[in-house]
């Protein structure tokens, strides 16, 4: 007659030991990499790069008005305008248009935007810098080229009642050089430039 099989105490002990090791490892990984590592990274970032760790925020008159890394929609004639955004300048919806270069809708939008910028700035469509009628990949590029800023000087100066030379000097003053002198191109942060304009009042 067959006898029912029962686990021996030794067998149960082996099962307990076999489960204890992976459970302890999982708990250790959770504590070290899920808590300690994240806390250390946050603390180190706040210590070494406090501005970047807080989102590279920009203050004006004692209040946060934006981030130097995220474009904003300036539409008033008194301000320099950023490049177009497929995300409507929303950080939670950062994206490009995802249209192929062969898409006729893309060509139509580019032509219409270029014509609108040319009319707004009083220049020929061929003189409009590309970043003023094309969207960036993420839709949040905070910079334009010095040329993109310069074609807006006359409009901004007229709207503010300032001499164009004063606004031109401000553009030159706020133009950022390539990083480390070699990476990228000279660029102008639109938010910082507009805040500099406000300080001229």
C-alpha positions as MATLAB code, in Angstrom:
seq = 'XXXXXXXXXXXXXXXXXXXXXXXXXXXXXXXXXXXXXXXXXXXXXXXXXXXXXXXXXXXXXXXXXXXXXXXXXXXXXXXXXXXXXXXXXXXXXXXXXXXXXXXXXXXXXXXXXXXXXXXXXXXXXXXXXXXXXXXXXXXXXXXXXXXXXXXXXXXXXXXXXXXXXXXXXXXXXXXXXXXXXXXXXXXXXXXXXXXXXXXXX';
ca = [
       0.000    0.000    0.000;
       1.341    3.445   -0.931;
       1.988    5.805    1.989;
       1.076    9.541    1.675;
       4.057   11.749    1.092;
       4.809   14.320    3.735;
       7.502   17.016    3.669;
      10.162   16.326    6.202;
      11.351   19.133    8.542;
      14.646   19.166    6.678;
      12.875   19.648    3.356;
      10.771   22.543    4.714;
      13.920   24.150    6.108;
      15.581   23.933    2.708;
      12.536   25.631    1.118;
      12.641   28.436    3.681;
      16.359   29.008    3.102;
      15.847   28.898   -0.654;
      13.191   31.655   -0.483;
      14.971   33.800    2.081;
      17.953   34.618   -0.153;
      16.035   36.035   -3.150;
      13.623   37.915   -0.863;
      16.518   39.500    1.033;
      18.223   40.408   -2.240;
      15.011   41.977   -3.600;
      14.542   43.995   -0.410;
      18.177   45.115   -0.475;
      17.963   46.184   -4.142;
      14.733   48.066   -3.433;
      16.257   49.957   -0.511;
      19.619   50.677   -2.155;
      18.534   51.502   -5.695;
      14.960   52.581   -5.069;
      15.646   54.846   -2.093;
      19.295   55.427   -1.166;
      20.528   55.883   -4.768;
      17.670   58.256   -5.648;
      18.185   60.250   -2.464;
      21.942   60.484   -3.066;
      21.409   61.570   -6.672;
      18.903   64.241   -5.639;
      21.158   65.538   -2.856;
      24.238   65.579   -5.096;
      22.359   67.394   -7.861;
      21.037   70.025   -5.446;
      24.527   70.479   -3.997;
      26.553   70.669   -7.226;
      23.965   72.064   -9.662;
      21.297   73.834   -7.574;
      19.789   75.867  -10.421;
      19.575   72.950  -12.858;
      18.205   70.640  -10.153;
      15.338   73.069   -9.577;
      14.468   73.254  -13.273;
      16.720   76.168  -14.317;
      14.026   78.570  -13.173;
      14.237   82.273  -13.986;
      13.045   84.949  -11.562;
      11.806   88.476  -12.229;
      10.736   90.931   -9.533;
      11.033   88.198   -6.926;
       8.854   85.615   -8.649;
       9.516   82.690  -10.948;
       8.477   83.537  -14.503;
       9.701   80.454  -16.358;
      12.634   78.218  -17.111;
      15.631   79.057  -19.239;
      15.249   75.605  -20.818;
      11.617   75.889  -21.930;
      10.266   78.263  -24.580;
       7.261   80.451  -23.916;
       4.751   81.938  -26.325;
       5.479   85.669  -26.647;
       3.054   87.265  -29.092;
       3.056   90.954  -28.074;
       4.933   93.250  -30.471;
       6.929   94.580  -27.500;
       8.716   91.234  -27.094;
      11.017   89.038  -29.127;
       9.204   85.955  -30.369;
      10.518   82.374  -30.077;
      10.474   79.746  -32.787;
       7.140   77.996  -33.506;
       6.104   75.042  -31.361;
       4.202   71.949  -32.438;
       3.485   71.346  -28.732;
       1.988   74.805  -28.182;
       4.864   75.432  -25.730;
       3.421   72.847  -23.321;
       6.183   70.875  -21.490;
       3.716   68.039  -20.858;
       3.141   67.622  -24.608;
       6.677   68.146  -25.915;
       6.888   66.865  -29.473;
       7.599   67.806  -33.041;
       4.995   67.813  -35.775;
       6.181   64.356  -36.926;
       5.476   65.368  -40.518;
       7.774   63.983  -43.205;
       9.660   66.476  -45.356;
       7.619   65.243  -48.316;
       4.325   66.070  -46.583;
       2.551   68.866  -48.535;
       0.903   70.105  -45.321;
       4.352   70.701  -43.824;
       5.469   72.705  -46.849;
       2.238   74.719  -46.730;
       2.650   75.483  -43.027;
       6.287   76.513  -43.495;
       5.448   78.819  -46.401;
       2.573   80.426  -44.500;
       4.638   80.895  -41.330;
       7.579   82.353  -43.227;
       5.288   84.812  -45.034;
       3.641   85.827  -41.748;
       7.006   86.433  -40.042;
       8.268   88.410  -43.043;
       5.190   90.630  -42.968;
       5.406   91.092  -39.199;
       9.070   92.088  -39.294;
       8.963   94.036  -42.557;
      11.543   91.896  -44.343;
      11.587   89.706  -47.436;
      10.577   86.055  -46.914;
      14.044   84.974  -48.082;
      15.586   86.958  -45.213;
      13.682   85.159  -42.448;
      16.019   82.815  -40.493;
      14.901   79.193  -40.648;
      14.242   78.769  -36.923;
      11.487   81.403  -37.044;
       9.344   79.311  -39.381;
      10.382   75.750  -38.466;
       9.544   73.886  -35.278;
      12.128   72.224  -33.068;
      12.026   68.475  -32.434;
      10.627   68.880  -28.918;
       8.672   72.062  -29.535;
      10.271   73.776  -26.531;
      13.568   75.184  -27.849;
      14.164   78.364  -25.772;
      16.789   79.795  -28.136;
      16.872   81.551  -31.466;
      19.909   82.526  -33.494;
      21.364   86.052  -33.261;
      20.053   86.582  -36.805;
      16.583   85.524  -35.642;
      16.761   88.140  -32.903;
      18.207   90.875  -35.096;
      15.348   90.877  -37.616;
      12.965   91.558  -34.703;
      14.883   94.567  -33.361;
      13.080   97.237  -35.406;
       9.612   95.981  -34.410;
      10.486   95.682  -30.708;
      12.201   99.064  -30.617;
       9.247  100.751  -32.332;
       6.721   99.113  -29.991;
       8.683  100.188  -26.920;
       9.679  103.631  -28.122;
      13.371  102.772  -27.871;
      16.204  103.511  -30.294;
      17.015  100.405  -32.354;
      20.672  100.774  -31.383;
      19.789  100.241  -27.694;
      17.827   97.082  -28.471;
      20.589   95.873  -30.779;
      23.124   96.341  -27.979;
      20.889   94.302  -25.680;
      20.728   91.471  -28.223;
      24.535   91.464  -28.472;
      24.837   91.508  -24.691;
      22.525   88.513  -24.206;
      23.923   86.408  -27.056;
      25.440   83.224  -25.653;
      28.674   81.889  -27.119;
      29.057   78.202  -28.109;
      29.448   75.990  -25.056;
      33.108   75.691  -24.071;
      33.777   77.861  -27.103;
      33.316   74.993  -29.578;
      29.986   73.209  -29.006;
      26.969   74.502  -30.883;
      26.338   77.929  -32.348;
      25.892   81.390  -30.836;
      22.319   81.665  -29.565;
      19.924   83.966  -27.769;
      17.643   82.810  -24.958;
      14.330   84.502  -25.752;
      13.057   84.588  -22.149;
      16.257   86.133  -20.800;
      16.320   88.682  -23.636;
      12.725   89.735  -22.974;
      13.417   90.059  -19.258;
      16.408   92.248  -20.064;
      14.035   94.399  -22.116;
      11.723   94.744  -19.137;
      14.614   95.950  -16.982;
      15.208   98.788  -19.482;
      11.894  100.453  -18.561;
];
